[in-house]
Amino acid sequence: MRATRRSYHFLAMLLLFGVSACLTSEPPTLKREDLVQPDGLAGVYFLALSNAANKQRASMEVEIKPGADGDYSVVPLTNGQPDKPMGLRLLSFKPDVYIGVLSNTAAETPIAMYAFVTLAPDQHWSVKLIDLAKDARTPALLTVAKRHGVANISFQKGMGGTNDDTMSGALNAEQLRGLLGDPDFAAAIQTEIEMELTAKPD
């Protein structure tokens, strides 16, 4: 499955891959000084999207553009022409691991998705979207999340029998790091949907 029309943009491809099942929230409250722009991330890439749960794969070309406010735009390219972008903000987290915040900021009701972003040894970037394991979607997990400023987590059924988990409360950078780094919350995380970014040769 390959992007062939400009109307088939990045967000549409993500939705087809069950990204609606990933952990979402309203966009977090992040300051310019919270964000990092790792060396070598900006550029044009071949993006391979895979879902370990259903073995689906898709690919397209994207350009990652740094912004003046410490953020990035992920711009799909169809025959070299730009399509609707998605916002990307990165927070330092662990050695060689960043927290990625993907947002459809131009939407009437913006949402954020979360990912772990790493630079692999072979020099491709890996973006693993954060989801919650089915058996971990319990009131006890909500109690853990509330330690870090989450007001609620809505556990609902999404498209195609997937889970649709939405946090309420706009977290700041410290709260996000605390939440995703909390061993009790981390034990509930799964990362079945991955975007692999391989630099396009000049």
Backbone hydrogen bonds, N-H to C=O, Kabsch-Sander energy under -0.5 kcal/mol:
donor,donor_aa,acceptor,acceptor_aa,energy
3,A,59,S,-1.2
8,Y,5,R,-1.3
9,H,7,S,-1.5
13,M,9,H,-2.1
14,L,10,F,-2.4
15,L,11,L,-2.3
16,L,12,A,-2.2
17,F,13,M,-1.1
18,G,15,L,-1.8
19,V,14,L,-2.1
21,A,18,G,-2.1
22,C,19,V,-2.0
23,L,130,I,-2.4
24,T,165,D,-2.4
25,S,112,A,-1.5
26,E,167,M,-0.6
29,T,171,L,-2.3
30,L,28,P,-1.0
34,D,31,K,-1.5
35,L,31,K,-0.7
35,L,32,R,-1.1
36,V,90,L,-1.9
41,L,38,P,-1.5
43,G,64,I,-1.8
45,Y,62,V,-3.2
46,F,198,T,-3.0
47,L,45,Y,-0.6
47,L,60,M,-3.5
48,A,46,F,-0.6
48,A,196,E,-2.5
49,L,47,L,-0.5
49,L,58,A,-3.0
50,S,194,E,-2.6
51,N,56,Q,-2.0
52,A,192,E,-2.6
54,N,51,N,-0.6
55,K,51,N,-1.6
56,Q,51,N,-0.6
58,A,49,L,-2.1
59,S,1,M,-1.2
60,M,47,L,-1.9
61,E,77,L,-0.7
62,V,45,Y,-2.4
63,E,75,V,-2.7
64,I,43,G,-3.2
65,K,63,E,-0.6
65,K,73,S,-2.7
67,G,71,D,-3.4
70,G,67,G,-1.1
72,Y,88,L,-2.3
73,S,65,K,-2.3
74,V,86,M,-3.2
75,V,63,E,-3.2
75,V,73,S,-0.7
77,L,61,E,-3.0
78,T,81,Q,-2.7
79,N,77,L,-0.6
81,Q,78,T,-1.8
83,D,76,P,-2.0
86,M,74,V,-1.8
87,G,103,S,-2.8
88,L,72,Y,-2.4
89,R,101,V,-1.9
91,L,99,I,-2.2
92,S,34,D,-0.5
93,F,94,K,-0.6
93,F,97,V,-1.4
94,K,97,V,-1.5
97,V,94,K,-2.8
98,Y,117,V,-2.6
99,I,91,L,-2.5
100,G,98,Y,-0.6
100,G,115,A,-3.2
101,V,89,R,-2.8
102,L,100,G,-0.6
102,L,113,M,-2.4
103,S,87,G,-2.1
104,N,111,I,-1.3
105,T,103,S,-1.3
107,A,104,N,-2.1
112,A,25,S,-3.0
113,M,102,L,-2.8
114,Y,23,L,-0.8
115,A,100,G,-2.0
116,F,128,K,-2.4
117,V,98,Y,-2.8
117,V,115,A,-0.5
118,T,126,S,-2.4
119,L,96,D,-0.6
120,A,118,T,-0.7
120,A,124,H,-3.0
123,Q,120,A,-2.4
125,W,197,L,-2.1
126,S,118,T,-3.1
127,V,195,M,-2.7
128,K,116,F,-2.6
128,K,126,S,-0.5
129,L,127,V,-0.7
129,L,193,I,-2.4
130,I,114,Y,-3.0
131,D,190,Q,-2.4
133,A,188,A,-3.0
136,A,133,A,-1.6
137,R,134,K,-1.2
138,T,136,A,-2.0
141,L,138,T,-0.7
142,L,138,T,-1.4
143,T,139,P,-2.0
144,V,140,A,-1.6
145,A,141,L,-2.5
146,K,142,L,-2.2
147,R,143,T,-0.6
147,R,144,V,-1.3
148,H,145,A,-1.8
149,G,146,K,-1.2
150,V,145,A,-1.6
151,A,168,S,-2.4
152,N,168,S,-0.9
154,S,166,T,-3.0
155,F,153,I,-0.8
156,Q,154,S,-0.8
156,Q,164,D,-1.7
158,G,162,T,-4.0
161,G,158,G,-1.0
162,T,159,M,-1.5
164,D,156,Q,-3.4
166,T,154,S,-1.7
166,T,164,D,-0.6
167,M,24,T,-3.3
168,S,152,N,-2.5
171,L,169,G,-1.0
173,A,29,T,-0.5
176,L,172,N,-2.3
177,R,173,A,-2.4
178,G,174,E,-2.3
179,L,175,Q,-2.7
180,L,176,L,-2.6
181,G,177,R,-1.6
182,D,178,G,-0.8
182,D,179,L,-0.8
185,F,182,D,-0.8
186,A,182,D,-3.4
187,A,183,P,-1.6
188,A,185,F,-1.8
189,I,186,A,-1.3
190,Q,131,D,-2.4
194,E,50,S,-2.5
194,E,192,E,-0.6
195,M,127,V,-2.8
196,E,48,A,-2.8
196,E,194,E,-0.5
197,L,125,W,-3.3
197,L,195,M,-0.5
198,T,46,F,-2.5
198,T,196,E,-0.6
199,A,197,L,-0.5
200,K,44,V,-2.6
